[in-house]
């Protein structure tokens, strides 16, 4: 069963090429990082550990979707990241 990737969905929705979809999605990721970084500079009542978890979650999304859809179509990059975290963790 084929599951369409976010790139394929974007291509179909906006009628663009694969490269144009990658470019636009990468631009959106970059803009989101800018927003997150800007918001982290503003004092808030939200505890820092909560903010850090949100940033970590976002960094995982960046790894999953930056350059290719590693979530839908798992490749070497994702397998290497999983191995680094779970198979060969850094001893503490």
N, C-alpha and C positions, 0 to 999 in steps of 0.2 A: 504494500500500500504506500503510495507516495503522499507525503505530507509537505505541502508548500512551505517554503521558507519565508521569512519576513521580506527578503529581497524579491522573491517571486510574487508575493502578495502586492508589494509596492509597484512592481512592474505592471501587473495586471490592472491595479486600481488607477494608476496615473498614465499608463500607456508609454512608458519610457524603456530605454535599453537597460541591460543588466548593469553596465558601468554607471549610467546615470542614477540608477537606484542605489548602488553602493555609495556613490559620491554624496547623494542627498542624505542617506541614512548615517554616514560617517559625519556629515556636517551637523546633523541633529544631535549625535552623540557628543561632539565637541561643544556645541552650544549648551547642552545639558550639563556637562562638566563645568562650564563657565558659570552657569546659574548656581550649581551646587557650591562651588568654591566661593562665590559672592555671598551666598546665604550663610555659609559657615563663618564669615567674618562679622556678621551682625549678631550682637548679644541677644540671647533668647532665654526663656525660662525652661526650655527643654534640656534635660540633663545631657551632658557631653557623651556618656556611653550610648545613649539612644541615637544621637547624631552620628557617632562613629559607625554604628551598625548600619545605618542608612547609607553612609558613604561606602562601606565595605560591600554592601549588596550591589550598589551601583557599579563598583569596580568589577564585580563578577559579571554583571551585564555587559560591561565594556569588553571583557575578555571573550564572552560568548558571541558577541555580534560584531566586533571590530574587524573589518576585513573580510570576514566570511561568517556564515551562520553555523557556528560550531555547536549550537544547541540542537538544531534540527538534523544537521548532517555532521555527526561527530567525526573529527579527523585527528590527525597526529597531534596538533596543537592541544586540543582538549584532553586527549589521552595523556599527553606529557604533563599537563597541569594536574590532572587527577592523580597521576603517579607521584608527582612531587608532594602533594598534600597528604595522600593516604597510604601509598606504598612505601615511599622513601621520605618520611617526615624528618624535619630537622629536630634533633634531640634538644630538649630544653633542660 
